[in-house]
């Protein structure tokens, strides 16, 4: 979420918060949510804008800008858009029918989900090398 939050702060999208530190120190009341208000003029603005216009940006442009957003948010190895999609599909696969993640991801081949996105074995080479506990989800690295 930090790369996206960094982008929203750069857009000055929040009504009551100007810097990321203010957002990260919000403490909602026990057992409740805290609503962060948008500035009105941002409600109809695309989140992934093309540069320099206000039009919606392409997926290719987004995937090229995502690493720099991750670096600005402090990740030594930023997540890629594929990692984010894989995380969502993995969680969705645990709670939904098998068809739901396939439709959500727009896969035309039903084998794509199992072949490219879901865990296929219990091995975690990086964790084993570092003597750490095996990670379950792709984004546990981040």
Helices and strands as residue ranges (DSSP letters): H 2-10, H 20-24, G 40-42, H 59-72, H 81-95, H 98-105, H 111-112, I 113-117, H 125-130, G 138-141
